[in-house]
Amino acid sequence: MINKMKALFTEEQGQGMTEYGLVLGVIAVAAVAVLFLLGDEIQTMFNEVLANVQSRAGATTTTTP
C-alpha cells in the first residue's frame, strides 16, 4: 500500500499534458483580463472603423454615373 502511494507522487506519465493545460489556462485568464481592461477602447476603435467604412461606402454608392 505504501509503495502504491509513493508511485502516485513519483509517476511522471501525463505530466507534460498537465503543464500544457496549466499554460493554456494562464493564457486564457490573461486574454480575458486584457479584454476586460481594454474592452471600452477596443469597442471605440471598432466603432470608428465601422463608421469610416460606412461613410466611404455611402460616398461611393451615392454618386451617379
Secondary structure, 3 states (H helix, E strand, C coil): CHHHHHHHHHCCCCHHHHHHHHHHHHHHHHHHHHHHHHHHHHHHHHHHHHHHHHHHHHHHHCCCC
